[in-house]
Amino acid sequence: MNENRVLRCACGWETTGTLDELVIAALDHGRRIHNMEPTRDQVLAMVVDDAAADDDPVYEAAAAPPGD
Protein backbone atom coordinates (compact mmCIF):
# COMPACT_ATOMS: atom_id res chain seq x y z
CA MET A 1 0.00 0.00 0.00
CA ASN A 2 1.35 3.43 -1.00
CA GLU A 3 1.35 5.67 2.04
CA ASN A 4 2.63 8.73 0.19
CA ARG A 5 0.40 11.74 0.09
CA VAL A 6 0.75 15.19 -1.48
CA LEU A 7 0.43 18.57 0.15
CA ARG A 8 0.36 21.77 -1.88
CA CYS A 9 0.34 25.30 -0.56
CA ALA A 10 -1.45 28.14 -2.35
CA CYS A 11 1.99 29.73 -2.91
CA GLY A 12 3.03 26.81 -5.12
CA TRP A 13 5.16 24.91 -2.61
CA GLU A 14 4.57 21.17 -2.76
CA THR A 15 5.81 18.16 -0.85
CA THR A 16 5.19 14.43 -0.86
CA GLY A 17 5.52 11.97 1.99
CA THR A 18 3.81 10.16 4.82
CA LEU A 19 1.27 12.03 6.93
CA ASP A 20 3.81 12.63 9.68
CA GLU A 21 6.39 13.90 7.17
CA LEU A 22 3.83 16.25 5.62
CA VAL A 23 2.86 17.72 8.98
CA ILE A 24 6.50 18.38 9.87
CA ALA A 25 7.23 19.91 6.45
CA ALA A 26 4.08 22.06 6.48
CA LEU A 27 4.83 23.42 9.95
CA ASP A 28 8.34 24.35 8.84
CA HIS A 29 7.10 25.89 5.57
CA GLY A 30 4.35 27.85 7.32
CA ARG A 31 6.74 29.30 9.90
CA ARG A 32 9.53 30.17 7.48
CA ILE A 33 7.57 31.45 4.48
CA HIS A 34 4.21 32.66 5.77
CA ASN A 35 4.88 33.44 9.45
CA MET A 36 2.01 31.08 10.30
CA GLU A 37 1.77 27.88 12.28
CA PRO A 38 -1.02 25.59 11.08
CA THR A 39 -2.42 22.95 13.36
CA ARG A 40 -1.98 19.27 12.54
CA ASP A 41 -5.69 19.12 11.65
CA GLN A 42 -5.35 22.06 9.24
CA VAL A 43 -2.44 20.36 7.50
CA LEU A 44 -4.22 17.01 7.28
CA ALA A 45 -7.29 18.70 5.77
CA MET A 46 -5.12 19.79 2.81
CA VAL A 47 -3.53 16.39 2.15
CA VAL A 48 -4.52 14.22 -0.82
CA ASP A 49 -3.41 10.79 -2.02
CA ASP A 50 -0.46 10.96 -4.37
CA ALA A 51 -2.44 9.33 -7.19
CA ALA A 52 -5.45 11.59 -6.64
CA ALA A 53 -3.32 14.71 -7.02
CA ASP A 54 -2.09 13.51 -10.40
CA ASP A 55 -5.46 12.35 -11.71
CA ASP A 56 -7.87 15.02 -10.49
CA PRO A 57 -8.17 18.06 -12.82
CA VAL A 58 -10.28 19.90 -10.23
CA TYR A 59 -7.53 19.46 -7.64
CA GLU A 60 -4.95 20.59 -10.16
CA ALA A 61 -6.95 23.74 -10.97
CA ALA A 62 -7.51 24.53 -7.29
CA ALA A 63 -3.82 24.08 -6.55
CA ALA A 64 -2.66 26.32 -9.40
CA PRO A 65 -1.33 29.74 -8.39
CA PRO A 66 -3.60 32.67 -9.26
CA GLY A 67 -3.32 33.80 -12.86
CA ASP A 68 -2.53 30.35 -14.25
C-alpha positions in Angstrom: 0.0 0.0 0.0 1.3 3.4 -1.0 1.4 5.7 2.0 2.6 8.7 0.2 0.4 11.7 0.1 0.7 15.2 -1.5 0.4 18.6 0.2 0.4 21.8 -1.9 0.3 25.3 -0.6 -1.4 28.1 -2.3 2.0 29.7 -2.9 3.0 26.8 -5.1 5.2 24.9 -2.6 4.6 21.2 -2.8 5.8 18.2 -0.8 5.2 14.4 -0.9 5.5 12.0 2.0 3.8 10.2 4.8 1.3 12.0 6.9 3.8 12.6 9.7 6.4 13.9 7.2 3.8 16.2 5.6 2.9 17.7 9.0 6.5 18.4 9.9 7.2 19.9 6.5 4.1 22.1 6.5 4.8 23.4 10.0 8.3 24.3 8.8 7.1 25.9 5.6 4.4 27.9 7.3 6.7 29.3 9.9 9.5 30.2 7.5 7.6 31.4 4.5 4.2 32.7 5.8 4.9 33.4 9.5 2.0 31.1 10.3 1.8 27.9 12.3 -1.0 25.6 11.1 -2.4 22.9 13.4 -2.0 19.3 12.5 -5.7 19.1 11.7 -5.4 22.1 9.2 -2.4 20.4 7.5 -4.2 17.0 7.3 -7.3 18.7 5.8 -5.1 19.8 2.8 -3.5 16.4 2.2 -4.5 14.2 -0.8 -3.4 10.8 -2.0 -0.5 11.0 -4.4 -2.4 9.3 -7.2 -5.5 11.6 -6.6 -3.3 14.7 -7.0 -2.1 13.5 -10.4 -5.5 12.4 -11.7 -7.9 15.0 -10.5 -8.2 18.1 -12.8 -10.3 19.9 -10.2 -7.5 19.5 -7.6 -4.9 20.6 -10.2 -7.0 23.7 -11.0 -7.5 24.5 -7.3 -3.8 24.1 -6.5 -2.7 26.3 -9.4 -1.3 29.7 -8.4 -3.6 32.7 -9.3 -3.3 33.8 -12.9 -2.5 30.3 -14.3 
